[in-house]
Amino acid sequence: MTAHTGVGEGLGPRRIALINEKGGSAKTTLVASFASYLALHRGRRVLAIDMDPQGQLGKVLGVETRRSTRSAIDMLLDTVLGERPSDPNAPERSPLPISPTRTPNLDVIGSNKSLAFLPALRPESGASETSELRRALDDSAEINTYDFVFFDAPPSFGALTLNVLCAADEVVIPVPLTYLAMDGCAELLRTIAEVRSRYGNPALQISMVVPTFYRRTRMANEILAKLKSRFPKEIAQSVIGYHVKIDEAQSRGLSIFEYAPRDRAARTLAELTEELELRGRDFAELPRPVREPPTP
C-alpha cells in the first residue's frame, strides 16, 4: 500500500475514512462539513468519495448525482474488470468519475444503489478482492492534485467497508452517545485491527473519535466519560449535539458554513475540522489564507 505522510510533502493527499458500522452516527454530515470547511476556509483541495450505496453525500453537497453518467461503482469496476496499468497491453484507465460542487476546491465522487451490487459484478476469481478502491486511487494521476480525500463509508460491515479501510490512511469514528454506541465502537475496532493484520494496511490509524448527538442527560454523559477513558488521545475536544440548522442546510445542498455561519453548529464543526487538520501524521504546511467564520 502506498504510504501518505501528509499535505505539502508531495506524497499524496491525506486519505481519511469516516466510518461507523452502525447507522445514524452523523458520518455523512461530518464528511460534508470537514470537506466544505477545508475547501472554503483553509484553501485546501478536497475530494469527497461516497462509498455508501444510499448516495446521500452528493445530495448534501448540492450535486445531483442521478444526472452523473459515472459514479463510484464505475470507478471500482474499471479496476475489477480492467488490466493493471503495469501491463503494456492494458487499455488506458478511465479517469475518476469526479463531479465538481458549487464550492471552489471541493469535488465529489457520488454513488447510488448500484454500488451495493459490486460483489455480484466481480469475476469469480476476484470474489475476495478488497483493494479495488485503493488501486483505483493509486493508479490515478488526478488524486495527487488533492490535499485531502474523505471517504463516506457504508453503515455496515462488508466488501465496501473493507475497500474503504484498505484505501485509507486514517479513520475518524463518529460515535452517537446512545446505549448501543460502545458495542458498535468495539466491533469497529476489531474490524480495524483485522485490516491492519490481514489486509495489508498495517499503518491504518484512528485519528479522531467524535461524539455525536449529545444531549444533557446522565446516560449521554456516562457514555462520553467511557469514550474519554477508552480513547484518551483520540477523543475530539468538541462534541456534536442536535442542530436543526444542519438539517436545514443539507436540505438546500449547502454547507452549514454557507447557510448559517454564525450558528453554534458552524462554530463547533469548524473547531472539529481544524482539530482534525492538526491531528494524525506530521505534515509540512504551506502558508494559506485563512477566512474564519464570523462569530456573534
C-alpha positions in Angstrom: 0.0 0.0 0.0 1.3 3.5 -0.8 2.2 5.4 2.3 1.0 9.0 2.6 2.6 11.2 5.1 0.6 14.4 4.7 -0.3 17.6 3.0 2.5 19.5 1.5 5.1 16.7 1.3 4.5 15.6 -2.2 3.4 12.1 -1.2 -0.3 12.5 -2.0 -3.3 13.6 0.0 -4.3 12.5 3.4 -6.9 9.7 3.0 -9.4 9.8 5.8 -12.4 7.4 6.2 -15.4 8.4 8.3 -16.8 5.1 9.4 -19.2 3.5 11.9 -20.7 0.1 11.3 -24.0 1.4 12.9 -26.2 3.8 11.0 -27.3 7.2 12.3 -23.9 8.3 13.5 -23.6 11.6 11.5 -20.7 10.4 9.4 -22.1 11.8 6.2 -22.7 15.2 7.9 -19.1 15.2 9.2 -17.6 14.2 5.8 -19.5 17.1 4.1 -18.6 19.5 6.9 -14.9 18.6 7.0 -14.6 18.8 3.3 -16.5 22.1 2.9 -14.7 23.9 5.7 -11.2 22.8 4.4 -12.1 24.0 0.9 -13.9 27.2 1.9 -11.8 28.4 4.8 -8.5 26.6 4.6 -7.8 26.8 0.9 -7.4 23.0 0.6 -8.3 21.0 -2.5 -10.6 18.2 -1.3 -12.2 15.2 -2.8 -15.1 13.5 -1.1 -15.9 9.9 -2.1 -19.3 8.4 -1.4 -18.9 4.7 -0.8 -22.4 4.3 0.8 -25.0 2.9 -1.7 -27.6 5.3 -0.1 -25.8 8.0 -2.1 -26.6 10.9 0.4 -23.2 12.6 0.2 -23.7 14.2 -3.2 -27.1 15.5 -2.2 -25.7 17.1 0.9 -23.0 18.8 -1.1 -25.6 20.1 -3.6 -24.7 17.7 -6.5 -27.4 15.9 -8.4 -25.7 12.6 -8.7 -28.5 11.0 -10.6 -27.5 13.1 -13.6 -23.9 11.8 -13.5 -23.1 9.2 -16.1 -20.4 7.7 -13.9 -20.2 7.1 -10.2 -18.3 5.2 -7.6 -19.4 1.8 -9.0 -17.8 2.6 -12.4 -14.5 3.6 -10.7 -14.3 0.3 -8.9 -15.4 -1.8 -12.0 -12.7 -0.1 -14.1 -10.3 -1.7 -11.7 -12.1 -5.0 -11.2 -12.6 -5.7 -15.0 -9.6 -3.9 -16.4 -5.9 -4.8 -16.6 -3.3 -3.3 -14.3 -1.6 -0.2 -15.8 1.8 -2.0 -15.5 0.7 -4.3 -18.3 2.0 -2.7 -21.6 -1.1 -4.1 -23.4 -3.5 -2.6 -20.9 -6.2 -0.2 -22.1 -5.9 3.4 -20.8 -7.7 3.6 -17.4 -10.8 5.8 -17.3 -10.5 8.9 -15.3 -12.0 9.1 -11.9 -15.8 10.0 -12.1 -15.3 13.3 -10.3 -18.1 15.9 -10.2 -17.4 19.5 -9.1 -19.5 21.0 -6.3 -20.6 24.6 -6.0 -17.8 25.1 -3.5 -14.5 26.0 -5.1 -11.7 23.4 -4.4 -14.3 20.7 -3.5 -15.1 17.8 -5.7 -17.2 14.6 -5.1 -17.5 11.1 -6.5 -21.1 10.2 -6.0 -22.7 6.8 -5.5 -26.1 5.2 -5.9 -27.8 1.8 -5.1 -25.9 0.0 -7.8 -22.8 0.2 -5.6 -24.3 -2.5 -3.4 -24.1 -5.0 -6.3 -20.3 -4.8 -6.5 -19.6 -8.3 -5.1 -22.0 -9.8 -7.7 -20.4 -7.9 -10.5 -16.9 -9.2 -9.8 -15.4 -12.0 -11.8 -15.3 -15.3 -9.7 -11.5 -15.0 -9.3 -11.9 -11.7 -7.6 -14.6 -12.6 -5.2 -12.5 -11.9 -2.1 -10.8 -8.7 -3.5 -10.8 -5.8 -1.1 -8.3 -3.4 -2.8 -10.2 -2.1 -5.8 -10.6 1.4 -4.3 -7.0 1.6 -3.2 -5.9 0.5 -6.7 -8.2 3.0 -8.4 -6.8 5.9 -6.4 -3.2 4.8 -6.5 -3.3 4.4 -10.3 -4.9 7.9 -10.8 -2.7 10.9 -11.5 -5.7 13.1 -10.5 -5.6 12.0 -6.9 -2.3 13.8 -6.2 -3.9 17.1 -7.1 -5.8 17.0 -3.8 -4.8 17.7 -0.3 -7.4 15.6 1.4 -9.6 12.7 0.3 -12.5 11.8 2.6 -14.5 8.5 2.3 -18.1 8.2 3.5 -18.2 4.5 4.3 -21.4 2.4 4.4 -23.1 1.8 7.8 -22.5 -1.9 7.7 -19.6 -4.4 7.5 -18.8 -5.9 4.1 -16.7 -5.6 1.0 -17.3 -1.9 0.6 -16.2 -1.2 4.2 -13.1 -3.2 3.7 -12.3 -1.4 0.5 -12.6 1.9 2.3 -10.3 0.8 5.2 -7.8 -0.6 2.8 -7.6 2.6 0.8 -7.5 5.0 3.9 -4.6 6.0 6.0 -6.7 7.4 8.8 -10.0 6.7 10.4 -12.4 9.2 12.1 -15.1 7.4 14.1 -18.3 9.3 14.9 -20.0 7.8 17.9 -23.6 8.7 18.8 -24.0 8.9 22.5 -26.6 6.2 22.8 -27.0 3.0 24.7 -25.5 0.7 21.9 -22.8 3.1 20.9 -19.9 1.3 22.8 -20.9 -2.1 21.3 -20.7 -0.7 17.8 -17.4 1.0 18.5 -15.9 -2.3 19.8 -17.0 -4.1 16.6 -15.3 -1.4 14.5 -12.1 -1.6 16.5 -12.0 -5.3 15.8 -12.5 -4.6 12.1 -9.7 -2.1 12.0 -7.3 -4.5 13.8 -8.2 -7.1 11.2 -7.5 -4.7 8.3 -4.1 -3.9 9.8 -3.1 -7.6 10.3 -4.8 -9.4 7.4 -5.5 -6.9 4.6 -2.2 -5.2 4.1 -2.7 -1.9 5.8 -0.7 -2.0 9.0 -0.3 1.7 9.2 -4.0 2.5 9.4 -4.6 4.7 12.4 -7.5 6.2 14.3 -7.0 10.0 14.1 -10.1 11.1 16.0 -13.2 9.8 17.8 -16.1 12.3 17.5 -19.0 12.1 20.0 -22.3 13.0 18.2 -25.9 13.6 19.1 -25.0 14.9 22.5 -27.8 15.7 25.0 -27.5 16.9 28.5 -28.6 13.6 30.0 -27.0 11.3 32.5 -26.7 8.5 30.0 -25.1 10.7 27.4 -22.6 11.9 30.0 -21.8 8.4 31.1 -21.1 7.2 27.5 -19.0 10.3 26.9 -16.9 9.5 30.0 -16.4 6.0 28.8 -15.3 7.2 25.4 -12.8 9.6 27.0 -11.4 6.7 29.1 -11.2 4.3 26.1 -9.8 6.9 23.7 -7.8 9.4 25.8 -5.7 10.7 22.9 -8.2 10.2 20.1 -11.3 11.8 21.6 -12.3 15.1 20.0 -12.2 18.2 22.1 -15.7 19.2 20.8 -18.9 17.2 20.7 -21.8 17.5 18.2 -25.3 18.0 19.5 -28.6 18.2 17.8 -28.7 21.2 15.4 -31.7 22.0 13.3 -29.6 24.4 11.1 -27.5 21.4 9.9 -30.7 19.7 8.6 -31.9 22.9 7.0 -28.5 23.5 5.3 -28.4 19.9 4.0 -31.9 20.1 2.6 -30.7 23.1 0.5 -27.5 21.4 -0.7 -25.4 24.0 1.3 -22.8 23.6 4.0 -23.6 24.9 7.4 -20.7 27.4 6.9 -22.6 28.9 3.9 -26.2 28.6 5.3 -25.7 29.7 8.9 -22.1 30.7 9.5 -22.9 32.3 12.9 -24.8 29.3 14.2 -23.3 27.3 17.1 -23.2 24.2 14.9 -20.9 26.0 12.4 -18.5 27.1 15.1 -18.4 23.5 16.5 -17.8 21.9 13.2 -15.1 24.5 12.3 -13.3 23.7 15.5 -13.5 19.9 14.8 -12.2 20.4 11.3 -9.2 22.5 12.5 -8.5 19.9 15.1 -8.5 17.1 12.5 -6.2 19.1 10.3 -3.7 19.2 13.1 -4.1 15.5 14.1 -2.7 12.4 12.7 0.6 12.5 10.8 3.0 15.3 11.0 2.9 17.3 7.8 4.5 20.3 6.3 2.0 23.1 5.7 2.5 25.9 3.2 1.1 29.3 4.2 -2.5 29.6 3.2 -5.1 32.4 3.5 -7.5 31.7 6.4 -11.0 33.0 6.5 -12.6 32.2 9.8 -16.4 32.1 10.1 -17.7 35.2 11.8 -18.6 34.9 15.4 -21.6 36.6 17.1 
